Amino acid sequence: MRELLGKPLTTYYLILGCSALLLALGLMMVLSASSIEAMQKTGNPFSWFIKQSFSAALGVLVMWACSRLPHRFFRWAGYPLMALSIIALVMVLFIGSSELGAQRWIYVGPLTLQPSEPAKLGLALWGADLLARRARHGRIEWRHMLIPLMPGTAILAVMVMLGRDLGTTLVLFMIFLALLWVVGAPIKLFGGILSLAVLAAIIMIKVEPYRMARIGAFLDPWADAQGAGYQAVQGQIAMGSGGWFGLGLGSSRAKWSWLPHGESDFIFAILGEELGLMGTLVVVALFGLLGYAGLRVATRVNDAFVRLAAAAIVAWIAGQAIVNMGAVLGVLPITGIPLPLVSYGGSALLPTLAALGMLLSFAKREPGAREALAARGPGPAARALSWLGLGRAARARSRAGSGARR
């Protein structure tokens, strides 16, 4: 195991493999979980699966492109992405659609956009570059976080909170805390920020009656199993019905209009019902390995921006997965955030795959990684192009052949 972990491409293949497995599993579960409701609403049981497949195909292209970009591009991209996210979040307040107590979607024809999702990537990139530019001899002073990073994070959080999206606000807070942790902020500062966050969360819960109902449902969902606790109860029933190895793919009973939003927020419950405890443990293990790989990048690459950005992305993806799975299991309140790479929704999938592509780009900066990739030879895509007489490999082979003839 020590020899395997010491290889220069271990991190690269861990990120690539875990991302591919979670994405494939997500497509499979979206097809199963959404088929009944899609049939009822559109007449086609595959309609939502087709949309998700299109988003996944586009996201894989974005991931591939990001994996080939230099880290200088990501340092620059954080600023326009942050500005566009703030503008889009302002637009949501005026032209956005309100559903389930939250105003977070903009409908553009058949497309549904959720600006708070790219805002997570924007905050991670912008915050990482902001601090990296102020690094001195590889060390970053935590005081540099206060201005302008803290006000910038506060602006994003307030805009998301005005849309009554407590779950995304929590994820933005996780990204901010990850940056705070990497720069070595003192425990007192952590305590002060956590106290302010808890106070803000209490105020948000108090002013919105539906959030108070969610807290009551979290504490005792069975007390109002047909009302506020209905989704939590049905999720627990679905999870408990799966047993050790599940009912089998496509055999879920909860998706027959029993469990609300089984294809998005509660897809982990459908997964547990169909694949059982073993299936859920595989998903937990894949997210654990993905988080481990991201932290390996942060510790093995000697670059302040890469270290900060990788830690922020791990906090975002792994933290969001923990919150989603915890809500389904009943150990955390329901916040309405999706399970990364698995839940239905293109607005969440595309920024997540872009962030993972960025991690792949960072993994190539590990010691010996570029040399190992070069020694590996052309990949499957390059070989396929060479068979067609196209691409770099075909041109190199042509040049080699002409040189031999001369």
ABEGO torsion letter per residue (X at the ends): XAAAAABAAAAAAAAAAAAAAAAAAAAAAAAAAAAAAAAAAAGBAAAAAAAAAAAAAAAAAAAAAAAABBAAAAAAAAAAAAAAAAAAAAAAAAABBBBGGBBABBBBEABBBBAAAAAAAAAAAAAAAAAAAABBGGBBBAAAAAOAAAAAAAAAAAAAAAAGBAAAAAAAAAAAAAAAAAAGBBAAAAAAAAAAAAAAAAAAAAABAAAAAAAAAAABAAABAABAAAAAAAAAAAAAAAEAAEAEBGABAAABGABBGAABAAAAAAAAAAAEAAAAAAAAAAAAAAAAAAAAAAAABBBAAAAAAAAAAAAAAAAAAAAAAAAAAGABBBAGBBBBGABBEAAAAAAAAAAAAAAAAAAAABBGAAAAAAAAEBBAAAAAAAAAGBEAAAAAAAAAAAAAAX
